[in-house]
Amino acid sequence: MSVFDVIVVGSLNTDLSVFTDTLPGPGETVLGDKLVIGFGGKGANQSVAARLLGGRVALVGKTGCDDFGYRFRTNLDKFGVNTDAIFETKDTTTGAAFITIESSGGENRIIVIPSANLLLSVEDINGLDKKGFFSSRVLLCQFEISPSTTLHSLQVAKHNGLITVLNPAPPPRKDGTKEETEYYRLLPKILEATDYCCPNETEAMQLVRCLPKSDVNAAEYGHEIELDGVAKKYLRCLSWLAEQGVRYPVVTLGSNGLIALIATSILPPRIPNDVKIIEHPDLNYPAKTIIHVHAPTVSKVTDTTGAGDSLVGSLAYFIACQPELGFIEHLRRAVWIASQSVRKVGTQSSYPKRDELPACLFEPRPFVWPLE
């Protein structure tokens, strides 16, 4: 029996969030409404999201030997996330993120300073593996730590028989930062070790641009023909990810839900009303189907920060803890949970707890969206 349901190898950042009526332009100074100090980082966020649903979750990461690091452990302990594999370093500080949020619509802009996150090493992962730490069902990674450590974690997980989930954010770039460039170089190997890949719209298009062998040309990037309200360029990204070896390619679309490429054989006899099959004439996979999982309408959006992490963490939970539901139900339930997180301020503080959610979310029968 696995010790954990989900192991997350990723980042821990102290979030410094500023709310303002107007987002500043270049060289512009505006007044903010309030400052909120919280806990974030994609690794930490996704581990908390999965834990709040009831999963047994461990986070592997690194902090500085500072007050922010101490507070982070205390916060994760409060949620019940296992922190045995969070290392400390005296060489730098705990990671931080500076977030500017538009008060009226909840849109955000984020600058991340990785610091200690980048010092989590291959040696750290090997030490955990020798201790038998990777006893889990699912391993979840992102791109906010060292590229070589992310790749090695995925490979160790595959060797140990885990299902691997990747949220490739921030996306790799050929001419970006040192880490972005290294992720660009390692991307083929990373995707080969990935079962589920879940970029958002921006990340999806950056991924497609990464490999020279991609047959997506510049004209298609600007091609905005839509099928079921989804730009064709995002649909092409799904098949590109499949070409790289990803078994379950997904592109998240914010308030528009997500799209995914699935085996036609696993389509249920009755398709839920919030799921649409997209007929794509250029799809080169006759045994696969593109689906569009729509998101529920939320009347009042307060803060969209961390909603993507809520979705990915929730998806990892359902894959690990309720495999019998199947891929489409995993996606539908993760989308619905993420849509609820935008009602509250903050990242981890906005994620719903299991007892705050409809019980039918965790039942084996198809989930029926409750009325708002």
N, C-alpha and C positions, 0 to 999 in steps of 0.2 A: 504494500500500500504506500502511495506517495505521501511524503511528509507535508508537501504544499500542493495547492491547486495551481497557483500561479507564482512564478518567480519573475520579478522585473529587474532587469539590469539597466540602470539609467541614472538620470540626473536628479539632484536635489538643489533647488534654488530658493533663496529668500525673495519673496515677491514684494516690491515696493510699488503700489498701485496708486495713481493719481487720477481722480475724477474731475472732468472739466466739461463745460458746456460747448467749448470750441477747441478742436484739436489744432495745435499751433502749426503754422507753415514754416518753411526755412527762414531763419533769422527773426522769427516772431516770438514774442513773449505773451502768454495769456495767464489769467488767474485760474487756479484750480478750486474745486469745491471741497475736497477732502483727500487725505492720505490714509491708505490702509496698508498695514504691514502684515503679510501672510506667508504661507508656505506653498512652494510650487516646484517647478521643474517637471518635465514630462514624466520622468520615471516615478517620482514621488506622487504626482497627481494620478497617474494610471494605477499605481498600487493601491492608493486610497480608494479610488472608484471601485476597484474589484473587491477590496476588503469590505466596503460598506454594503455590498450585496450579499455578503456571507462567505466569501472565499477565504481560504487559508493562504495568505499572501506574504511573501518575503521580498524585501527590496535589497538589491546589491548596489552599492554606490560608495562615494567618498566625500567627506566634508573636511573643512579646516578644523584645527583645534581652537575653536572660537565660540563665542556665545551663540552665534547663529547655528552652528553645528549642534551644540547641546540642545538648543530649543527645538531643532528639527527632530532629534531622536525622541524627545519628550512628546512632541506632537504625533509622531508615528506610533509611539507606544500607546498613546491615547486612543488611536483608531484600532489598535490591535495588529498593525503591520509588524512582521518580524524584522528586527533591526540587527540581528547577529552578524550580518555580512556588510554592514556599513563601516567602512574603514575611515581612519583619520590620518591627516597629513599636517605636518608643521611647515610645509613649504609654501603654502598659499592659503587663501581664505575660502570659506564656503561660497558656493556659487550664488549669483544674484540675478534678478530680472527686474527691469524698470518698465512698468506698464502704464501707458496713458489710455484712459477710457473715456469715451464720449458719454456724458451722463444721460442724454436723451435717448440714444439708440443702442448703446452698449458696445459699439464698435471699438476695437482696441488696436494699439500699436505697441510692440514689445521689443526691447533690447535686452539680450541675455549676455551676462559675463560668466563664462563657464567655471573658471578658477579650478577648484579641487576636483570637479567632475572629470576633467581631462587627465587626471593622474590615476584614475582607476585603471589598473594594468592587467595585461595578460597573465602575469605572475599571480596577481590577486585571484583571478578566475581559476587558474590551475590549482592554487592552494585550496580553494573551496571544493573543486571537483575531487581532489584527493580525499577530502573529508566526507565525500558522499553527499554534499550539499544539494546537488542538482537532482533531488528526488522530487519530481513535480510532474504535472501533466502538461503545463504550458509555460514557455519562456517568452517574455515580451521585451523587446528592445526598441530604442529610438536612436537618433543621431546627435545626441547632446553630450556624449562622452567620447573617449578616444576611438577613432575608427577601427584600429586593430583590435581593441578590446571588444567592440560590438561584434565584429566578424568572428572572433574566437569564441565568444559567448554563444553565438548561434551554432557554430560548428560543434562545440561541446554539448549543447542541448540536443542536436540531431544525433550525435554519437550515443547519447544516453536515452534516446527514444522519445524525447519531448516534442510536442507540437510547437512550432515557432511562429510568433506573430511580430511583425515589424511595422512600426510607425516611422517612416523615413523623414523625420523632421528635426531640424531644418534640412532642406534638400541639399544634396551635393552639387558642387559647381566646379567646372573645369578651371576657372580662373578666380576662385573665391579665396577664402581664408585657408590657412594651412590645413585645418581639419576638413573643410568642405572639399578641398582639392584631393585629400587622401581618401575621403568617402567616394569621390568620383572614381578614383583609381581602383578601389576595392569593390565597387558596386556589383560587378558581375558575380563575384564570389559570394557577396552578401545575399543577393537575390537567390542564388542557387541553394542557399541554406534556409530559405524562408518559405513557410507554408502559406501564411496569410500576410498580405502587404496592404496597408491602409493609408495611403497619402490623401491629403486634401487636394482641392483643385490646383492651387499654385504648385504644390509639391509634385503633383502628378505630371504636370507639363515640364517641370525642371528635370524630373527623372527621365522622361522620354528624350530630352535633349542630351543626355549624358553619354550615350554610347554611339560611336560612329556608324555602327551597322544598322541603326534604326532607319527605317524607310519612311519616316515621317518628315516631310520637307517643310520649308519655311511657309509655303503657301497654305498648308493644312493648319498650321498654328493659328493663322488668322481666319480660318474657315469656320464661320459661326452658324452653319446649318444645324438646326436642332431637331432631335428626335425625342419626343416626350419631354420637351423643355430642357434637354441636356445637350450642350454643345458637342458636336461630333468629335472634336479633338479629345474630349475626356473619354469618350467611348473607345477611341483608338488606343488610349493609354492602357486600358484593361488587357487588350490582346497583346500589347507590347510586353506587359509584365508577365503574361503567361508564356511568352516566347523566352523569357529569361529564366523560366523554371518555377515561377510562383504558382502554387496550386489554386489559391483562392485570391484573385486580385480584386481589390475594392478601391473606389475613389469616393471619399466623403465630400458632400456638397453643401455643408452648412445647413441653412434652413430648408434647403431642397432635398435633404435626406442623403442618399448615397446610391451609387450604381455598383454592380458587381458582375463578374463573369462566373457562371456556374455551369456544372454539368447538366445537360438537359434531363438526364435520367433521374436527378434528384428533385425535379420540380414536383410539388404536391399536386394531387388531383384537382384541388380547388385553390386557386390563387387568391390570397387576401386582397381586399379592395385597395389597400395602400401600396400594393406591389404591382408594377406594370412590366410586361415583357416588351423589350425594345427590339424591333426588327431592324437589324443593321445589315444592309446589303453587302458591305465590305468585310464582314466578319469571316475569317478564314478557318473557323473552328466549327465544323458541322455538328459536332456532338455537344456544343456548348451554347448557352443562351445568356444574353445580357438582361439583367433585371434592374429596375429603378424602384428602390424602396423610398417612398415619400415620407416626409416628416410631418408630425402634427403641427397645426397652426398654434402658435403661442401668442396670446393677446397682448401681454406686456413683457417685453424683453428688457431685463435690467442690466445684464452683464454677460457677454458671450465668451469671456476669458475662460479657457479651460474646458469648453464644451467638447472640443475634439478629443481631449484626453478622457473625458467622461465616457464618450462613445467607445474609444479603443479599450479602456479598462473594463467597461461593461461587456464588450465583445469577448475579451479574454476570459472573463468570469464564465460566461455561458458556454464557451468552447470547452472549458475545463470541467465545469460542474454539472452541466446539463447537455451532454453531447447528443442525447437521444432526441432533442428538439430539432436538430438539423440546421443547416446553414442559413436558410431563409429566416427561420424563427430567431436564430441568434442575431441576425442583422436587424430585424424588425424591433426586437426588444431593446437592443443597444441604442438604436435611433430614438426610440421613445424615451428612454431614460436620459439620454443626452439632452433632449429637448426640454426636459424639466429643469436642467441645471442652469439655464439662462434666466430663470426667474429670480435668482438670488445673486448678491454681490459676492465676488471672490472666486477662487478656483476650488480648492478642496472643500471650503466651507459651503459651496453651492451644491455639492453632490448629494443626491438623495440617499437616505439610509433605507435598508430593506423594509423596515416597518413603516416607512412613509410612502411606500409604493403599493399599487394594487397587488393583492395576493396572486391574482391570475397571471402576473408576469412570470411567476416561478412554477406554474403548473404545466403539465405535459400537453394539455389541449392548446390549440391555436389561440394566440393572444388577441383579444378584441380591445381596441383602444377605448378607454373610458372617455366620456364627454368631459370637456375642459371645465 
